[in-house]
Amino acid sequence: MGLVELEALEVRTSDAVVVEGLSLSLEAHRILAVVGESGSGKTVSALALCGLLPGGVTARWRALTIAGTPIATTADLAPLRGRAIAAMPQDASAALDPLMRVGSLIDEVLEHVAGLTSEGERATRRRSLLIEVGFSEPSAVERLFPHQLSGGMRQRAVLAATLAANPSVLLVDEPTTALDAALRTNALALFRELAQRRGLALLFITHDLAAAEAIADDVIVLYAGRVAEAGAVAKVFGAPRHPYTAGLLAARLDRGSSKAMAGSIPALGERPVGCRFRPRCARASPACTEQPTLSSGVACHHPLEPS
Ligand code: SF4
């Protein structure tokens, strides 16, 4: 059994279903990437998993266990948050208090989430966390304020605080978007190393297919709130079967493509009946007015043949 076993997540507002039927499994030492365009439901799914949905948005599921604990409702997630399951904020800069030194930021989690009451123990732990995320001079870094850090340093400081209570499941949302190419490569290597060394189960939310390919073992492709395709990254990216996955891959800028996919993801109130990708799909047929079910990793009435 994985550290997270989720069956049939549904996220909704008062008048619309945002995400439906999302099932996933997160295992120790493995990284699952969730990819898709903006509006596909990636971020809201991760927020639902750690019980951090904004007001007016609710989640339910057929079954959910985290680190062996069955979770019936969103309220059951609160005692696990930051401990068994932790989420790294999308915008590290916004997550930092400008008046709080890096050391105090980590201390807050060590004291109030991990329950470490001894200042001496916290100091040792703080420095080892800072070293773990790549700071070679932790004693100097813990005295710095956010404005004294570069973008990459801020991200690592927030990561150290997120890891302070030793979560076994880590959710990260677009962690490389604001970084330049060199920092991006370093950040991906660090996440990979942390998953291996700590035995973390890592959920990696991104629209960046190159990042997903570089870091993940498995991938889920979301489109307008539903799973289009899922499986091992090498298989899905090597021989995509869903026309949407194929379109995303064909438009990869990192591969020098100039073939942007036609059309855009439908707004919440404008999702078509049946397959939601239908208005953008060259393979659409009348059968596609029926919603396709996910079968052998792909939800499509006319999937591409594996090459
Ligand atoms: S179900 Fe039909 S419309 Fe949807 S992706 Fe497959 S072929 Fe295209």
py3Dmol code that shows the C-alpha trace and the ligand (Angstrom):
import py3Dmol

protein = """\
ATOM      1  CA  MET A   1       0.000   0.000   0.000  1.00  0.00           C
ATOM      2  CA  GLY A   2       1.246   3.500  -0.849  1.00  0.00           C
ATOM      3  CA  LEU A   3       1.722   6.322   1.645  1.00  0.00           C
ATOM      4  CA  VAL A   4      -1.245   7.985  -0.046  1.00  0.00           C
ATOM      5  CA  GLU A   5      -4.052   6.007  -1.631  1.00  0.00           C
ATOM      6  CA  LEU A   6      -6.723   8.252  -3.109  1.00  0.00           C
ATOM      7  CA  GLU A   7      -9.790   7.034  -4.946  1.00  0.00           C
ATOM      8  CA  ALA A   8     -12.168   9.210  -6.927  1.00  0.00           C
ATOM      9  CA  LEU A   9     -11.469  12.716  -5.642  1.00  0.00           C
ATOM     10  CA  GLU A  10     -14.147  15.272  -6.435  1.00  0.00           C
ATOM     11  CA  VAL A  11     -13.540  18.981  -5.872  1.00  0.00           C
ATOM     12  CA  ARG A  12     -16.416  21.373  -6.352  1.00  0.00           C
ATOM     13  CA  THR A  13     -17.667  24.878  -5.881  1.00  0.00           C
ATOM     14  CA  SER A  14     -21.323  25.598  -5.042  1.00  0.00           C
ATOM     15  CA  ASP A  15     -22.327  25.330  -8.685  1.00  0.00           C
ATOM     16  CA  ALA A  16     -19.617  23.403 -10.559  1.00  0.00           C
ATOM     17  CA  VAL A  17     -17.448  20.305 -10.325  1.00  0.00           C
ATOM     18  CA  VAL A  18     -13.818  21.392 -10.714  1.00  0.00           C
ATOM     19  CA  VAL A  19     -12.100  17.985 -10.504  1.00  0.00           C
ATOM     20  CA  GLU A  20     -13.741  14.582 -10.740  1.00  0.00           C
ATOM     21  CA  GLY A  21     -12.674  10.963 -10.525  1.00  0.00           C
ATOM     22  CA  LEU A  22      -9.021  11.599  -9.686  1.00  0.00           C
ATOM     23  CA  SER A  23      -7.379   8.511  -8.187  1.00  0.00           C
ATOM     24  CA  LEU A  24      -3.696   8.283  -7.346  1.00  0.00           C
ATOM     25  CA  SER A  25      -1.178   6.420  -5.282  1.00  0.00           C
ATOM     26  CA  LEU A  26       1.984   7.950  -3.798  1.00  0.00           C
ATOM     27  CA  GLU A  27       4.751   5.606  -2.726  1.00  0.00           C
ATOM     28  CA  ALA A  28       7.886   6.122  -0.664  1.00  0.00           C
ATOM     29  CA  HIS A  29      10.980   7.011  -2.736  1.00  0.00           C
ATOM     30  CA  ARG A  30       8.823   7.762  -5.785  1.00  0.00           C
ATOM     31  CA  ILE A  31       7.736  10.946  -7.519  1.00  0.00           C
ATOM     32  CA  LEU A  32       4.391  11.389  -9.226  1.00  0.00           C
ATOM     33  CA  ALA A  33       4.048  14.392 -11.528  1.00  0.00           C
ATOM     34  CA  VAL A  34       0.634  15.870 -12.262  1.00  0.00           C
ATOM     35  CA  VAL A  35       0.759  17.870 -15.486  1.00  0.00           C
ATOM     36  CA  GLY A  36      -1.659  19.848 -17.614  1.00  0.00           C
ATOM     37  CA  GLU A  37      -2.375  23.374 -18.733  1.00  0.00           C
ATOM     38  CA  SER A  38      -3.470  26.088 -16.370  1.00  0.00           C
ATOM     39  CA  GLY A  39      -7.086  25.347 -15.393  1.00  0.00           C
ATOM     40  CA  SER A  40      -6.701  21.575 -15.527  1.00  0.00           C
ATOM     41  CA  GLY A  41      -7.235  21.172 -11.762  1.00  0.00           C
ATOM     42  CA  LYS A  42      -3.662  20.331 -10.702  1.00  0.00           C
ATOM     43  CA  THR A  43      -3.237  22.829  -7.878  1.00  0.00           C
ATOM     44  CA  VAL A  44      -6.731  22.446  -6.477  1.00  0.00           C
ATOM     45  CA  SER A  45      -6.246  18.654  -6.321  1.00  0.00           C
ATOM     46  CA  ALA A  46      -3.059  19.068  -4.265  1.00  0.00           C
ATOM     47  CA  LEU A  47      -4.776  21.590  -1.983  1.00  0.00           C
ATOM     48  CA  ALA A  48      -7.634  19.139  -1.468  1.00  0.00           C
ATOM     49  CA  LEU A  49      -5.167  16.411  -0.475  1.00  0.00           C
ATOM     50  CA  CYS A  50      -3.807  18.480   2.377  1.00  0.00           C
ATOM     51  CA  GLY A  51      -7.090  20.129   3.343  1.00  0.00           C
ATOM     52  CA  LEU A  52      -6.127  23.630   2.260  1.00  0.00           C
ATOM     53  CA  LEU A  53      -8.888  24.463  -0.219  1.00  0.00           C
ATOM     54  CA  PRO A  54     -10.058  28.080  -0.296  1.00  0.00           C
ATOM     55  CA  GLY A  55     -13.484  29.015   1.092  1.00  0.00           C
ATOM     56  CA  GLY A  56     -16.409  27.942  -1.083  1.00  0.00           C
ATOM     57  CA  VAL A  57     -14.500  24.986  -2.556  1.00  0.00           C
ATOM     58  CA  THR A  58     -15.082  21.532  -1.076  1.00  0.00           C
ATOM     59  CA  ALA A  59     -13.669  18.050  -1.614  1.00  0.00           C
ATOM     60  CA  ARG A  60     -14.861  14.513  -1.101  1.00  0.00           C
ATOM     61  CA  TRP A  61     -13.574  11.123  -2.185  1.00  0.00           C
ATOM     62  CA  ARG A  62     -14.551   7.494  -2.313  1.00  0.00           C
ATOM     63  CA  ALA A  63     -11.539   6.479  -0.199  1.00  0.00           C
ATOM     64  CA  LEU A  64      -8.385   8.152   1.127  1.00  0.00           C
ATOM     65  CA  THR A  65      -5.626   6.865   3.380  1.00  0.00           C
ATOM     66  CA  ILE A  66      -2.493   8.804   4.311  1.00  0.00           C
ATOM     67  CA  ALA A  67       0.375   6.917   5.973  1.00  0.00           C
ATOM     68  CA  GLY A  68      -2.101   4.164   6.837  1.00  0.00           C
ATOM     69  CA  THR A  69      -4.672   6.516   8.428  1.00  0.00           C
ATOM     70  CA  PRO A  70      -8.117   6.451   6.817  1.00  0.00           C
ATOM     71  CA  ILE A  71      -9.371   9.962   6.080  1.00  0.00           C
ATOM     72  CA  ALA A  72     -13.125  10.412   5.851  1.00  0.00           C
ATOM     73  CA  THR A  73     -13.448  14.188   5.561  1.00  0.00           C
ATOM     74  CA  THR A  74     -11.301  17.276   5.056  1.00  0.00           C
ATOM     75  CA  ALA A  75     -11.403  17.924   8.821  1.00  0.00           C
ATOM     76  CA  ASP A  76      -9.515  14.648   9.392  1.00  0.00           C
ATOM     77  CA  LEU A  77      -6.546  16.073   7.469  1.00  0.00           C
ATOM     78  CA  ALA A  78      -5.736  18.806  10.008  1.00  0.00           C
ATOM     79  CA  PRO A  79      -3.822  16.601  12.497  1.00  0.00           C
ATOM     80  CA  LEU A  80      -1.689  15.160   9.682  1.00  0.00           C
ATOM     81  CA  ARG A  81      -0.888  18.423   7.945  1.00  0.00           C
ATOM     82  CA  GLY A  82       2.744  19.453   8.260  1.00  0.00           C
ATOM     83  CA  ARG A  83       3.503  16.075   9.897  1.00  0.00           C
ATOM     84  CA  ALA A  84       2.541  13.050   7.763  1.00  0.00           C
ATOM     85  CA  ILE A  85       1.769  15.247   4.756  1.00  0.00           C
ATOM     86  CA  ALA A  86       3.219  18.664   3.997  1.00  0.00           C
ATOM     87  CA  ALA A  87       2.802  21.076   1.135  1.00  0.00           C
ATOM     88  CA  MET A  88       5.461  23.471  -0.028  1.00  0.00           C
ATOM     89  CA  PRO A  89       3.886  26.799  -1.017  1.00  0.00           C
ATOM     90  CA  GLN A  90       3.866  27.668  -4.722  1.00  0.00           C
ATOM     91  CA  ASP A  91       5.339  31.117  -4.102  1.00  0.00           C
ATOM     92  CA  ALA A  92       8.203  30.843  -1.592  1.00  0.00           C
ATOM     93  CA  SER A  93       8.639  34.617  -1.377  1.00  0.00           C
ATOM     94  CA  ALA A  94       5.010  35.173  -0.420  1.00  0.00           C
ATOM     95  CA  ALA A  95       5.258  32.418   2.202  1.00  0.00           C
ATOM     96  CA  LEU A  96       8.036  34.200   4.075  1.00  0.00           C
ATOM     97  CA  ASP A  97       7.406  36.806   6.740  1.00  0.00           C
ATOM     98  CA  PRO A  98       9.687  39.742   5.818  1.00  0.00           C
ATOM     99  CA  LEU A  99      10.379  40.383   9.513  1.00  0.00           C
ATOM    100  CA  MET A 100      11.250  36.797  10.388  1.00  0.00           C
ATOM    101  CA  ARG A 101      14.775  35.405  10.094  1.00  0.00           C
ATOM    102  CA  VAL A 102      15.252  32.062   8.361  1.00  0.00           C
ATOM    103  CA  GLY A 103      16.075  30.393  11.677  1.00  0.00           C
ATOM    104  CA  SER A 104      12.844  31.621  13.292  1.00  0.00           C
ATOM    105  CA  LEU A 105      10.816  30.396  10.331  1.00  0.00           C
ATOM    106  CA  ILE A 106      12.166  26.852  10.781  1.00  0.00           C
ATOM    107  CA  ASP A 107      11.954  27.115  14.570  1.00  0.00           C
ATOM    108  CA  GLU A 108       8.208  27.797  14.383  1.00  0.00           C
ATOM    109  CA  VAL A 109       7.621  24.449  12.701  1.00  0.00           C
ATOM    110  CA  LEU A 110      10.080  22.586  14.931  1.00  0.00           C
ATOM    111  CA  GLU A 111       8.415  23.915  18.066  1.00  0.00           C
ATOM    112  CA  HIS A 112       4.725  24.065  17.166  1.00  0.00           C
ATOM    113  CA  VAL A 113       4.384  21.215  14.648  1.00  0.00           C
ATOM    114  CA  ALA A 114       7.214  18.818  15.515  1.00  0.00           C
ATOM    115  CA  GLY A 115       6.878  19.590  19.249  1.00  0.00           C
ATOM    116  CA  LEU A 116      10.603  20.148  19.947  1.00  0.00           C
ATOM    117  CA  THR A 117      10.707  22.156  23.183  1.00  0.00           C
ATOM    118  CA  SER A 118      14.456  22.211  23.727  1.00  0.00           C
ATOM    119  CA  GLU A 119      16.164  25.236  22.125  1.00  0.00           C
ATOM    120  CA  GLY A 120      19.397  23.246  21.858  1.00  0.00           C
ATOM    121  CA  GLU A 121      17.726  20.395  19.982  1.00  0.00           C
ATOM    122  CA  ARG A 122      15.972  22.860  17.702  1.00  0.00           C
ATOM    123  CA  ALA A 123      19.252  24.608  16.877  1.00  0.00           C
ATOM    124  CA  THR A 124      20.902  21.312  15.925  1.00  0.00           C
ATOM    125  CA  ARG A 125      17.910  20.260  13.866  1.00  0.00           C
ATOM    126  CA  ARG A 126      17.630  23.677  12.188  1.00  0.00           C
ATOM    127  CA  ARG A 127      21.209  23.572  10.999  1.00  0.00           C
ATOM    128  CA  SER A 128      20.956  20.027   9.755  1.00  0.00           C
ATOM    129  CA  LEU A 129      17.810  20.941   7.778  1.00  0.00           C
ATOM    130  CA  LEU A 130      19.579  23.895   6.197  1.00  0.00           C
ATOM    131  CA  ILE A 131      22.523  21.687   5.221  1.00  0.00           C
ATOM    132  CA  GLU A 132      20.107  19.114   3.828  1.00  0.00           C
ATOM    133  CA  VAL A 133      18.599  21.656   1.443  1.00  0.00           C
ATOM    134  CA  GLY A 134      22.011  22.797   0.241  1.00  0.00           C
ATOM    135  CA  PHE A 135      23.230  25.628   2.494  1.00  0.00           C
ATOM    136  CA  SER A 136      26.888  25.124   3.329  1.00  0.00           C
ATOM    137  CA  GLU A 137      26.905  27.789   6.078  1.00  0.00           C
ATOM    138  CA  PRO A 138      23.717  27.194   8.059  1.00  0.00           C
ATOM    139  CA  SER A 139      24.731  29.335  11.062  1.00  0.00           C
ATOM    140  CA  ALA A 140      25.041  32.375   8.810  1.00  0.00           C
ATOM    141  CA  VAL A 141      21.922  31.636   6.766  1.00  0.00           C
ATOM    142  CA  GLU A 142      19.638  31.204   9.774  1.00  0.00           C
ATOM    143  CA  ARG A 143      20.349  34.810  10.800  1.00  0.00           C
ATOM    144  CA  LEU A 144      19.271  36.247   7.430  1.00  0.00           C
ATOM    145  CA  PHE A 145      15.961  37.954   6.621  1.00  0.00           C
ATOM    146  CA  PRO A 146      14.064  37.086   3.406  1.00  0.00           C
ATOM    147  CA  HIS A 147      15.176  40.262   1.601  1.00  0.00           C
ATOM    148  CA  GLN A 148      18.798  39.121   2.037  1.00  0.00           C
ATOM    149  CA  LEU A 149      18.133  35.879   0.137  1.00  0.00           C
ATOM    150  CA  SER A 150      18.063  35.203  -3.607  1.00  0.00           C
ATOM    151  CA  GLY A 151      14.992  33.532  -5.138  1.00  0.00           C
ATOM    152  CA  GLY A 152      16.627  30.106  -5.052  1.00  0.00           C
ATOM    153  CA  MET A 153      17.728  30.574  -1.421  1.00  0.00           C
ATOM    154  CA  ARG A 154      14.216  31.608  -0.379  1.00  0.00           C
ATOM    155  CA  GLN A 155      12.824  28.477  -1.942  1.00  0.00           C
ATOM    156  CA  ARG A 156      15.327  26.285  -0.092  1.00  0.00           C
ATOM    157  CA  ALA A 157      14.604  28.064   3.199  1.00  0.00           C
ATOM    158  CA  VAL A 158      10.889  27.383   2.790  1.00  0.00           C
ATOM    159  CA  LEU A 159      11.672  23.782   1.855  1.00  0.00           C
ATOM    160  CA  ALA A 160      13.726  23.353   5.047  1.00  0.00           C
ATOM    161  CA  ALA A 161      10.764  24.627   7.104  1.00  0.00           C
ATOM    162  CA  THR A 162       8.341  22.354   5.206  1.00  0.00           C
ATOM    163  CA  LEU A 163      10.515  19.341   6.015  1.00  0.00           C
ATOM    164  CA  ALA A 164      11.045  20.297   9.663  1.00  0.00           C
ATOM    165  CA  ALA A 165       8.364  17.980  11.073  1.00  0.00           C
ATOM    166  CA  ASN A 166       9.562  15.032   8.956  1.00  0.00           C
ATOM    167  CA  PRO A 167       6.603  14.524   6.639  1.00  0.00           C
ATOM    168  CA  SER A 168       6.507  11.263   4.731  1.00  0.00           C
ATOM    169  CA  VAL A 169       4.488  12.833   1.906  1.00  0.00           C
ATOM    170  CA  LEU A 170       5.498  16.115   0.260  1.00  0.00           C
ATOM    171  CA  LEU A 171       3.399  18.085  -2.214  1.00  0.00           C
ATOM    172  CA  VAL A 172       5.209  20.693  -4.309  1.00  0.00           C
ATOM    173  CA  ASP A 173       3.437  23.019  -6.713  1.00  0.00           C
ATOM    174  CA  GLU A 174       5.331  24.560  -9.644  1.00  0.00           C
ATOM    175  CA  PRO A 175       8.562  24.799  -7.624  1.00  0.00           C
ATOM    176  CA  THR A 176      10.738  25.631 -10.623  1.00  0.00           C
ATOM    177  CA  THR A 177       8.609  28.250 -12.392  1.00  0.00           C
ATOM    178  CA  ALA A 178      10.390  31.303 -10.987  1.00  0.00           C
ATOM    179  CA  LEU A 179      13.916  29.862 -11.289  1.00  0.00           C
ATOM    180  CA  ASP A 180      16.454  30.298 -14.076  1.00  0.00           C
ATOM    181  CA  ALA A 181      17.750  27.243 -15.945  1.00  0.00           C
ATOM    182  CA  ALA A 182      20.710  26.474 -13.654  1.00  0.00           C
ATOM    183  CA  LEU A 183      18.712  26.872 -10.430  1.00  0.00           C
ATOM    184  CA  ARG A 184      15.912  24.818 -11.933  1.00  0.00           C
ATOM    185  CA  THR A 185      18.286  21.921 -12.597  1.00  0.00           C
ATOM    186  CA  ASN A 186      19.629  22.153  -9.032  1.00  0.00           C
ATOM    187  CA  ALA A 187      16.125  22.285  -7.544  1.00  0.00           C
ATOM    188  CA  LEU A 188      15.009  19.191  -9.474  1.00  0.00           C
ATOM    189  CA  ALA A 189      18.129  17.304  -8.355  1.00  0.00           C
ATOM    190  CA  LEU A 190      17.446  18.313  -4.745  1.00  0.00           C
ATOM    191  CA  PHE A 191      13.840  17.076  -4.816  1.00  0.00           C
ATOM    192  CA  ARG A 192      14.968  13.798  -6.372  1.00  0.00           C
ATOM    193  CA  GLU A 193      17.664  13.386  -3.731  1.00  0.00           C
ATOM    194  CA  LEU A 194      15.241  14.164  -0.884  1.00  0.00           C
ATOM    195  CA  ALA A 195      12.747  11.582  -2.170  1.00  0.00           C
ATOM    196  CA  GLN A 196      15.502   8.976  -2.216  1.00  0.00           C
ATOM    197  CA  ARG A 197      17.274   9.848   1.028  1.00  0.00           C
ATOM    198  CA  ARG A 198      14.191  10.461   3.176  1.00  0.00           C
ATOM    199  CA  GLY A 199      11.971   7.892   1.491  1.00  0.00           C
ATOM    200  CA  LEU A 200       9.511  10.677   0.694  1.00  0.00           C
ATOM    201  CA  ALA A 201       6.494  10.139  -1.486  1.00  0.00           C
ATOM    202  CA  LEU A 202       6.486  13.266  -3.618  1.00  0.00           C
ATOM    203  CA  LEU A 203       3.643  14.805  -5.600  1.00  0.00           C
ATOM    204  CA  PHE A 204       5.060  17.240  -8.132  1.00  0.00           C
ATOM    205  CA  ILE A 205       2.586  19.647  -9.731  1.00  0.00           C
ATOM    206  CA  THR A 206       3.817  21.303 -12.898  1.00  0.00           C
ATOM    207  CA  HIS A 207       2.911  22.544 -16.360  1.00  0.00           C
ATOM    208  CA  ASP A 208       6.581  22.037 -17.320  1.00  0.00           C
ATOM    209  CA  LEU A 209       6.822  18.700 -19.127  1.00  0.00           C
ATOM    210  CA  ALA A 210      10.628  18.810 -19.217  1.00  0.00           C
ATOM    211  CA  ALA A 211      10.714  19.145 -15.421  1.00  0.00           C
ATOM    212  CA  ALA A 212       8.214  16.295 -15.051  1.00  0.00           C
ATOM    213  CA  GLU A 213      10.249  14.107 -17.358  1.00  0.00           C
ATOM    214  CA  ALA A 214      13.478  14.923 -15.514  1.00  0.00           C
ATOM    215  CA  ILE A 215      12.197  14.203 -12.041  1.00  0.00           C
ATOM    216  CA  ALA A 216       9.174  11.902 -11.993  1.00  0.00           C
ATOM    217  CA  ASP A 217       8.667   8.152 -12.073  1.00  0.00           C
ATOM    218  CA  ASP A 218       4.978   8.360 -12.916  1.00  0.00           C
ATOM    219  CA  VAL A 219       2.707  10.981 -14.412  1.00  0.00           C
ATOM    220  CA  ILE A 220      -0.961  11.905 -14.480  1.00  0.00           C
ATOM    221  CA  VAL A 221      -2.119  14.164 -17.317  1.00  0.00           C
ATOM    222  CA  LEU A 222      -5.158  16.207 -16.255  1.00  0.00           C
ATOM    223  CA  TYR A 223      -7.460  17.979 -18.658  1.00  0.00           C
ATOM    224  CA  ALA A 224     -10.326  20.205 -17.485  1.00  0.00           C
ATOM    225  CA  GLY A 225     -10.615  18.379 -14.174  1.00  0.00           C
ATOM    226  CA  ARG A 226     -10.429  14.802 -15.450  1.00  0.00           C
ATOM    227  CA  VAL A 227      -7.574  12.355 -15.950  1.00  0.00           C
ATOM    228  CA  ALA A 228      -6.710  12.090 -19.646  1.00  0.00           C
ATOM    229  CA  GLU A 229      -3.800   9.681 -19.279  1.00  0.00           C
ATOM    230  CA  ALA A 230      -1.702   8.117 -16.522  1.00  0.00           C
ATOM    231  CA  GLY A 231       1.254   5.771 -16.227  1.00  0.00           C
ATOM    232  CA  ALA A 232       5.024   5.569 -16.053  1.00  0.00           C
ATOM    233  CA  VAL A 233       6.620   8.782 -17.359  1.00  0.00           C
ATOM    234  CA  ALA A 234       8.814   6.916 -19.851  1.00  0.00           C
ATOM    235  CA  LYS A 235       5.789   5.163 -21.311  1.00  0.00           C
ATOM    236  CA  VAL A 236       3.367   8.102 -21.365  1.00  0.00           C
ATOM    237  CA  PHE A 237       5.893  10.618 -22.710  1.00  0.00           C
ATOM    238  CA  GLY A 238       7.573   8.065 -24.996  1.00  0.00           C
ATOM    239  CA  ALA A 239       4.373   6.860 -26.662  1.00  0.00           C
ATOM    240  CA  PRO A 240       1.393   9.053 -25.663  1.00  0.00           C
ATOM    241  CA  ARG A 241      -2.009   7.524 -26.355  1.00  0.00           C
ATOM    242  CA  HIS A 242      -4.315  10.430 -25.505  1.00  0.00           C
ATOM    243  CA  PRO A 243      -4.494  13.149 -28.192  1.00  0.00           C
ATOM    244  CA  TYR A 244      -4.161  15.801 -25.464  1.00  0.00           C
ATOM    245  CA  THR A 245      -0.927  14.276 -24.133  1.00  0.00           C
ATOM    246  CA  ALA A 246       0.371  14.031 -27.689  1.00  0.00           C
ATOM    247  CA  GLY A 247      -0.538  17.695 -28.297  1.00  0.00           C
ATOM    248  CA  LEU A 248       1.201  18.853 -25.119  1.00  0.00           C
ATOM    249  CA  LEU A 249       4.339  16.920 -26.017  1.00  0.00           C
ATOM    250  CA  ALA A 250       4.335  18.200 -29.603  1.00  0.00           C
ATOM    251  CA  ALA A 251       4.225  21.767 -28.267  1.00  0.00           C
ATOM    252  CA  ARG A 252       7.226  21.360 -25.956  1.00  0.00           C
ATOM    253  CA  LEU A 253       9.258  24.544 -26.178  1.00  0.00           C
ATOM    254  CA  ASP A 254      12.296  22.869 -24.614  1.00  0.00           C
ATOM    255  CA  ARG A 255      12.412  20.621 -27.672  1.00  0.00           C
ATOM    256  CA  GLY A 256      12.327  23.666 -29.965  1.00  0.00           C
ATOM    257  CA  SER A 257       8.709  23.170 -31.033  1.00  0.00           C
ATOM    258  CA  SER A 258       6.716  26.049 -32.439  1.00  0.00           C
ATOM    259  CA  LYS A 259       3.554  23.917 -32.701  1.00  0.00           C
ATOM    260  CA  ALA A 260       1.307  25.443 -30.032  1.00  0.00           C
ATOM    261  CA  MET A 261      -1.813  23.368 -29.502  1.00  0.00           C
ATOM    262  CA  ALA A 262      -4.906  24.934 -31.057  1.00  0.00           C
ATOM    263  CA  GLY A 263      -7.677  26.146 -28.766  1.00  0.00           C
ATOM    264  CA  SER A 264      -7.689  26.517 -25.013  1.00  0.00           C
ATOM    265  CA  ILE A 265      -8.938  24.669 -21.982  1.00  0.00           C
ATOM    266  CA  PRO A 266     -12.667  25.339 -21.467  1.00  0.00           C
ATOM    267  CA  ALA A 267     -13.762  27.570 -18.589  1.00  0.00           C
ATOM    268  CA  LEU A 268     -15.598  25.860 -15.721  1.00  0.00           C
ATOM    269  CA  GLY A 269     -19.087  26.738 -16.938  1.00  0.00           C
ATOM    270  CA  GLU A 270     -18.297  25.961 -20.573  1.00  0.00           C
ATOM    271  CA  ARG A 271     -17.046  22.390 -20.435  1.00  0.00           C
ATOM    272  CA  PRO A 272     -18.505  20.340 -23.300  1.00  0.00           C
ATOM    273  CA  VAL A 273     -20.606  17.230 -22.796  1.00  0.00           C
ATOM    274  CA  GLY A 274     -18.719  13.954 -23.159  1.00  0.00           C
ATOM    275  CA  CYS A 275     -14.982  14.211 -23.710  1.00  0.00           C
ATOM    276  CA  ARG A 276     -13.901  17.687 -22.646  1.00  0.00           C
ATOM    277  CA  PHE A 277     -11.066  17.721 -25.163  1.00  0.00           C
ATOM    278  CA  ARG A 278     -13.521  17.236 -28.056  1.00  0.00           C
ATOM    279  CA  PRO A 279     -13.508  20.817 -29.445  1.00  0.00           C
ATOM    280  CA  ARG A 280      -9.692  20.663 -29.776  1.00  0.00           C
ATOM    281  CA  CYS A 281      -9.354  17.081 -30.964  1.00  0.00           C
ATOM    282  CA  ALA A 282      -8.645  16.059 -34.564  1.00  0.00           C
ATOM    283  CA  ARG A 283      -9.748  12.463 -33.791  1.00  0.00           C
ATOM    284  CA  ALA A 284     -13.174  13.393 -32.386  1.00  0.00           C
ATOM    285  CA  SER A 285     -16.165  11.391 -33.593  1.00  0.00           C
ATOM    286  CA  PRO A 286     -19.842  11.279 -32.586  1.00  0.00           C
ATOM    287  CA  ALA A 287     -18.876   8.632 -29.987  1.00  0.00           C
ATOM    288  CA  CYS A 288     -16.930  11.343 -28.139  1.00  0.00           C
ATOM    289  CA  THR A 289     -20.138  12.993 -26.925  1.00  0.00           C
ATOM    290  CA  GLU A 290     -20.100  10.157 -24.364  1.00  0.00           C
ATOM    291  CA  GLN A 291     -17.588  10.616 -21.561  1.00  0.00           C
ATOM    292  CA  PRO A 292     -14.706   8.154 -22.062  1.00  0.00           C
ATOM    293  CA  THR A 293     -13.660   6.086 -19.054  1.00  0.00           C
ATOM    294  CA  LEU A 294     -10.051   5.576 -18.002  1.00  0.00           C
ATOM    295  CA  SER A 295      -8.968   2.184 -19.276  1.00  0.00           C
ATOM    296  CA  SER A 296      -5.383   0.869 -19.422  1.00  0.00           C
ATOM    297  CA  GLY A 297      -4.165   4.345 -18.474  1.00  0.00           C
ATOM    298  CA  VAL A 298      -6.006   6.370 -21.119  1.00  0.00           C
ATOM    299  CA  ALA A 299      -9.454   8.005 -21.264  1.00  0.00           C
ATOM    300  CA  CYS A 300     -10.217   8.232 -24.969  1.00  0.00           C
ATOM    301  CA  HIS A 301     -12.603   6.548 -27.429  1.00  0.00           C
ATOM    302  CA  HIS A 302      -9.972   6.620 -30.181  1.00  0.00           C
ATOM    303  CA  PRO A 303      -6.541   6.514 -28.534  1.00  0.00           C
ATOM    304  CA  LEU A 304      -3.356   6.704 -30.550  1.00  0.00           C
ATOM    305  CA  GLU A 305      -1.714   3.362 -31.151  1.00  0.00           C
ATOM    306  CA  PRO A 306       1.434   2.807 -29.122  1.00  0.00           C
ATOM    307  CA  SER A 307       4.406   3.111 -31.489  1.00  0.00           C
TER     308      SER A 307
END
"""
ligand_1 = """\
8
SF4
S -12.451 10.754 -26.660
Fe -12.681 11.557 -28.730
S -12.545 13.772 -28.507
Fe -11.735 12.867 -26.656
S -9.568 12.766 -26.980
Fe -10.424 10.789 -27.581
S -10.821 10.989 -29.763
Fe -10.500 13.029 -28.989
"""
view = py3Dmol.view(width=600, height=400)
view.addModel(protein, "pdb")
view.setStyle({"model": 0}, {"cartoon": {"style": "trace"}})
view.addModel(ligand_1, "xyz")
view.setStyle({"model": 1}, {"stick": {}})
view.zoomTo()
view.show()
